[in-house]
Amino acid sequence: MSDPEVLVIGGGAAGLFCARTAGQRGLRVELLEHNPRPGNKILISGGGRCNFTNTGATWANYVTSGSPHFMKSALARYTPADFLALVERHGIAWHEKKLGQLFCDQSSKQILHLLEEECADAGVTVTVDCKVSSVSRVADGGWVVETSKGTRTAKSLVVATGGLSFPKLGATPFGYHVAKQFGVPLVEPRPGLVPLTFAQSGFGAFTALSGLSIDCETFADGDRPRFRENVLFTHRGLSGPSILQISSHLRPREPFRINLLPGVDALELLRSNRSGGKDVKSVLRGMLPERFVQAWLGPDARPRQLAQLPQKELEALATRLNAWEMTPDGDEGYPKAEVTVGGVDTAALSSKTMESREVPGLYFIGEVVDVTGWLGGYNFQWAWASGHAAGQSV
């Protein structure tokens, strides 16, 4: 083919969807993917069934260090209903698991095949095993990209290289390097939707609970969201949906709280059980796993009747039940992180087109941008929406 008008670097969800959208406009588009095949992260998502969107996705379900409203335009112009209609047009059976999370009935391969078919129908050239060595801008504003499969030139360049999570799948910091090269500011990347680790000096009693899962609510100071889902104990700390969710909202080593009895006023519960000789264990029996309660109270805790506890001690116990403070000493890092928090600063991009405000013809989409969705299909919806926005503009 003749030189493309649009080059998309990165064959993940955002890159494929952007290439498809631009191709449908009649543009010559080439997508460059450094792996032997595109869509590696798509294939493993949702336990192999791809949580491809969330019906409730709005701008409020995303974390960004810049404007919290940056996502509004793109999400409004390509909605979960739009992508669901595409899924149904391809005859893919789906189901809602919970909380608006939509999954394929069969396999995440179906979503990748959908994207590949859409790209093929739009005339997009997908070049795999193609490693980019350099990017440069020419006098007329176009782009020259040197690759392991030759030189490419184009009018528009879209960076869809993702973040740093899942390095085994080929994640690299290439997109950040391009941003730095052309003076596009970055927000320091860090792992998001990631299990948290704790110093054994304060967590040792809980390591024996590895594999135990409890319905809890996690939250942090300020107006950050609260997440009620399961907390899972691991050998090194805490995981599970509720922990993954709150992790994206925490600064490194920032304390957060766990409500062990969501929906229950712990102080009222304890006060109402002060008669009859009940102790804490007997009150919590059936509400929390017994072995967790034992570890939580500590090995030296004496079985004292609630009626014997002074008011201050009762209140402190209630506070700990409804707001158990935990301070992680770290996290499991990018190998276990679902996403990357941080990336290309949203203040440097047009919220309508994803184009750099200072470098015309340079676009950033998907996870490489400082936009992080909640767990549950939101990050895929950002991939579709940001890819569509750029694909309509390039």
N, C-alpha and C positions, 0 to 999 in steps of 0.2 A: 504494500500500500504506500501511497505518498505520505509525506510527513504528517503526523497527527496535528490537529489544532489544539487538542487537549491531552496532556499527559497526567495520569493519575498514578502516584507512587504509593503502593500498598493495596493488597488484594483482600482486605478484610471486609466486614459488613459495610462500613461507610464507603470505602473505596469502590467496591463493586456497585453499590447503589448509586453513587455519584456518576460513575462511568456509564451506567445504564441510562440514567436520566439525561445526561449530556448527549449520549448517542441517539436517544429518541428525538432530540431536537435537530437531528441531521448533521451533527458535528462529527468529524473524524476523531475518534478517541482511542488511545492506547493505554492500557493498564499494565504497570510493571510490578511484578511480585517476585521477591527474592527467594521464596520457598519453592519447592517442586510443584506445589499446588496452592491455589488460593483458599481462603476460608478455614484455616486450621482451628482458630478459636471458635468459629461457628460450630464446627463438628463436635467439639467436646462440651459445648454449652448445655445447660439444663440437664445434666446427666445423660447427654446424648440425644435429648429430645428438643433442645433449643427453645428456651423461653423467649420467643421472638418479639413480644411486645407486652405492654401492660395497658389494659383498657382505661385505667385511671390516670395515665401519665399527664402531668402538667408541669409547668416550670417549678412548682414548689417541691417536686420530687428530685431535685438536682442540687448538688453542692458546687459552688464556684467561689473562688477567692475574690472575683470581681463583682460585676453587677449581678444580683440575683435574678434580674429580669432578662438577661441576655438571651436565654433559650426561648422566650415567648414567641418570637416571630417565626422561627423555624418549626417549632412544635405545632403552632397554629396552622401552618401551611401544609404540613404533612403529618397527619394524625394517626393514632393507633387504628382507627377505623379504615383509613386509607390502606395501610399495610395489610390489615386483615382481609380486605377485599381482594388484594393481590394474591394472598395465600389461597383464598377460596377459588379465585379464577384459575389457579394452577391445580385445583382438585386436591389440596392437602388437607387431610382431616386433622382437627385440632380440638383441644379441650381447655377449659379454665381450671387450673389447679386450685388456687385460692387467691384472694386479694387482687383479682384482676389479671393474674399471671396466665398468659396463654402459651401453650406448648403444642408441639406436633404430637399426634397420636402415635406415630411410628418412629421417625428418625430425624435428627437435625440435618442429615444429608439432604432431606427434601428442601430445606431452606437454601442450602448452598446450590442445589440443582436449579431451584427457582431463579436465583441471582445469575447463575451462569447462562441459563436459557434466555433470561431477559437481556443480558449483555449481548449474547449472540444475535438475538432478534434485532437489537439496536445497532448492529454492525460494529461492536466494540472489539478491538483486538486485545486479547489477554496474553501477555508474555510472561511465562513463569521461568524460574531459575535465572532470573535477571537481576543482578546485583548492581545498584547504582553506586558509582565511585565519586562523582562530583556533579554539582549543579551550578550553573552560571547564568548570568543575565546578559543579554546582548543589547546593543545600542538602541534597537527599535522597540525594546521592552519585552521581547520574546525570551525564550528559555532554551538553553542547551544542557542536555543531561547526558553524561557519559556513563555507559553501562557495560556490563560484561558481554553484552550482545550488540555492541555498537553505539553510535551516537544518535541521540534523538533530539529534535527541535520541536518546539510548540509555542503557541501564543499564550496558553494558560497552563499553569502548573498547580496541581492539587496534591497536597501532602496528607496522606491518609494512613500513616505508618503506625498508628496506635501508640500505646504506652509501653511500660516496662514489665507489666505483669505477664506471667507464664513465659519466662525466657526459653524454656525447652521447646516452645512452639515457634521460636524465631524472633521474639520481641527484641528490638534494638532501640537505642536513643537517636536513630537517624533523623527523625522529624524534628527533634529538639536542636540538633546540629544545624539543620537547614534554617530554622528560626533564628538561631544565633548568628549565622553567617550573614543574614540579611537584616539584622538589627530588630527583629521582632521579639519583644520581651517575653520572658517565661516566668511562670510561678513554679517555685522549686517542687519537682515531682516527689511523691512518696506513695507507698502502697495504700490502697483503699479496699474496702470490703475484705478485710484481712483478719485472721485469728490473732488474738492478743496473747502475749506471754507475760509471766509474772515471776518475780524473784522467788526462789524456793523458800527463802527464810520466812516469807509471809504466806506462801501458798502451799507449802508442803503437805498440809493435812488434806488438801483437796486432790492431790495427784492420784490417790487411790480411787477417786470417783471417775476416772477416765472412761468415757462412753456414756455417762449419765447425762440426761437431757431434762431440763426443767422449763416450764412455761413462765417467762419473766418479762419484765419491761425494763429496758435500758434507757438512760437519759443523762444529760450533762447540763452544766450551768448555762444560763442565758435562754434565748428563745429557740434553741435547737430542738429538732423533733424528738419525740419519744417513740421507741420501737417495742411493740409487744409481739414477741415470737420466742422460739426456744433458745435457751442458752445451753451449750454443750461443753462439758468438762473434758479437757485433754491432758496429756502427760505434762505439757508445758504451760497450760493456761486455759483460756476460754475461747470457744468458737461457737458455731451455730448462727442462725439467721440474725438474731437480735444483736449479737456481738459484732458480726460483720457489718451490720447497718450502722451501729454507733461508731465503729472504728473510723469511718470516712469523715466523721464530724469532729474527731479528736485531734488535738495537737500531740506530738510525741510526748509520751509519759504524762499526759494530762489525766487527772482522776475523773472518774465517771461514777454513776450510781446504778444499782440494780434493785428494782422493786420485786422482791420475792413473792409478794402477794398482790398482784395487779387486781385492781377493782375492790380491794379489801382495805378498810381502815384498820391498820394493825393495832393502834392504841385502843380503839373501841373493842376490837376482838379480845385483846388481853384483859381489858377492864371487865368485859362481860363474862369472863371465865375465872374471875378471882375467887369465886365460891366453889365449894365441892372438892377442895384439896387438889386442884389440877396444877400441873407444872407446864412448862413451855412445850416439852416434847409431846405431852398428851393433847395439848391444844392444836399443835401443828400436824399431828398424826392424820394422814389422809390428805392434807393440803400440800405437803412437801415430802419427798422421799426420806425415809427414816435415816438412812446412812448419810444423806446430805445434812440433815439437821444435827446429827452427832458431830460431824466434822465442823459445821458452822458454829456450834456452841463451844467446841473445843474439848480436848480429851480430859481436861481438869474441871469441866463444868459440873457443879453439884446439882442434883435434881431438887431444886427448891420450889415450893408451892408459890404460885403467883400472888397469893394473899400475903406472903411474907416479904415480897419485894417492895422497897420504898418507891414512892411515886417517881422520883428522878430515874431510878434504875428501870422502872417499867417503861417510862417514856423513851429512854435510851434504847431499850430493846425494840420498841415499836419503830423508832426511827431507823434502826438497823434493818428491820424487816422490810420497810417500805423504801428505804434509801441506803442500801448497803454500799458503802464507798469502796471502790477498787482503784488502784493505781498501777497500770501496766508498766513493765520496764522495757517493753519493746513489742514487736510483732513478728509474725512468721515470714515477713518479707515478700518480695515480688514472686517467688516461686509458688506461694500459696494465696497471693492476692488476686481477687477477681478483676480488679481494675487499678488504674493509676490515678491518684488525685493530683491536681496540678497540671502543668503543661503550658501550652501557648496561652498567653494572657488574653482573656476575652476583650479587654479594653482596646486591644490592638487590632481587632477584627470587626467587620461589619456584621451585625446580628442578622441582617437580611440575607447576605450573600456568602458569608464566611471568608470574604476576601480581606487581605491585609490592608489596613487603612493607609499605610505608608509605602507599600510595595505593590503596585497594580499588577494584576495577573497572577498573584500568589495566594493560594487558598489553603486553609487548614480545616480539617473536619474530623469528626469522630473522637476517639479517645486521646489523640494527641493534643486536643484543646483542653483547657482547664474547665471542663464540665464533667461532673461525675454523677451518675444516676444512682438511685437506691437499688438494692437487690430486688430482682423480680421482673426483668424485662425492660426496665427503664433505659439501660445503656444501649440496648439494641434500638429502642425507639429514637434515641439521640443519634445513633448511626444513620438510621433511615432519614430522619428529619434534616440533619446537617448535610448529609450527602445529597439529598434532594435540593436543598437550598443552594449549594454550590453548583450542582449540575444544571440548575435552571439559569445560572448566572455566567458561567465560564464562556 
